[in-house]
């Protein structure tokens, strides 16, 4: 199992319930296919540059352990979720 870290940014104008639904979807996928070691709500922050006409976004950080096979599907989930405006998944070296 590899260690990964993902950060995703969500629109700042969505309701808390919608945000929680998106977070739950991502968490459930990761828990089904690996193990979450850390999750952190970093709150709303100002972006360094405009992303899809947004100047602020909610930041979420999740560290998890899994095989590399789940990463393409995780990134696909990010891309098709309208509330997510930017994301990154990186492998953490031991």
C-alpha positions as CSV (number, residue, x, y, z in Angstrom):
1,X,0.0,0.0,0.0
2,X,1.2,3.5,-0.9
3,X,0.6,6.7,1.1
4,X,-1.1,9.5,-0.7
5,X,-2.2,13.1,0.1
6,X,-5.0,14.8,-1.7
7,X,-6.2,18.4,-1.5
8,X,-9.3,19.6,-3.2
9,X,-10.9,23.0,-3.4
10,X,-14.7,23.5,-3.4
11,X,-16.8,26.5,-4.4
12,X,-17.3,29.0,-1.7
13,X,-20.9,29.7,-2.5
14,X,-22.4,26.2,-1.9
15,X,-24.5,25.2,1.1
16,X,-22.9,23.3,4.0
17,X,-25.1,20.3,3.3
18,X,-23.8,20.1,-0.3
19,X,-20.2,20.4,0.9
20,X,-20.7,17.6,3.4
21,X,-22.3,15.4,0.7
22,X,-19.2,15.8,-1.6
23,X,-16.8,15.2,1.3
24,X,-18.8,12.1,2.3
25,X,-18.7,10.8,-1.3
26,X,-14.9,11.1,-1.4
27,X,-14.3,9.7,2.1
28,X,-16.6,6.7,1.4
29,X,-14.7,5.9,-1.9
30,X,-11.3,6.1,-0.1
31,X,-12.5,4.0,2.9
32,X,-13.9,1.3,0.5
33,X,-10.5,1.1,-1.3
34,X,-8.0,1.9,1.4
35,X,-7.5,3.6,4.7
36,X,-7.8,7.3,5.6
37,X,-5.1,8.3,8.0
38,X,-5.9,12.0,8.3
39,X,-8.6,14.4,7.2
40,X,-8.5,18.1,7.7
41,X,-10.9,20.9,6.9
42,X,-8.7,23.9,6.2
43,X,-11.6,26.3,5.8
44,X,-12.2,29.0,3.3
45,X,-9.1,30.7,1.9
46,X,-8.3,33.3,-0.7
47,X,-6.9,31.9,-3.9
48,X,-3.7,33.1,-5.3
49,X,-5.4,33.5,-8.7
50,X,-9.0,33.2,-10.0
51,X,-10.1,29.6,-10.6
52,X,-13.3,29.3,-12.6
53,X,-14.2,32.9,-11.6
54,X,-13.8,32.1,-7.9
55,X,-11.5,34.1,-5.7
56,X,-12.0,32.0,-2.5
57,X,-12.6,28.3,-1.9
58,X,-13.0,25.7,0.8
59,X,-9.8,23.6,1.2
60,X,-9.9,20.0,2.3
61,X,-6.9,17.8,2.9
62,X,-7.1,14.0,3.1
63,X,-4.1,11.6,3.7
64,X,-4.8,8.0,2.9
65,X,-3.2,4.6,2.2
66,X,-4.2,2.6,-0.9
67,X,-3.0,1.0,-4.1
68,X,-2.3,3.1,-7.1
69,X,-5.2,1.5,-9.0
70,X,-7.8,3.8,-7.3
71,X,-6.2,7.1,-8.2
72,X,-7.6,7.4,-11.8
73,X,-11.1,6.8,-10.4
74,X,-10.6,9.3,-7.6
75,X,-9.5,11.9,-10.1
76,X,-12.5,11.1,-12.3
77,X,-14.8,11.7,-9.3
78,X,-13.1,15.0,-8.7
79,X,-13.6,16.1,-12.4
80,X,-17.3,15.2,-12.6
81,X,-18.2,16.8,-9.3
82,X,-19.3,20.4,-10.2
83,X,-18.6,21.7,-6.6
84,X,-14.9,20.9,-6.9
85,X,-13.0,23.5,-8.7
86,X,-9.4,22.2,-8.3
87,X,-7.6,19.1,-6.9
88,X,-4.3,17.4,-6.6
89,X,-3.3,13.9,-5.5
90,X,0.3,13.2,-4.7
91,X,2.2,10.1,-3.4
92,X,4.0,10.6,-0.2
93,X,7.5,9.0,-0.1
94,X,8.4,7.1,3.1
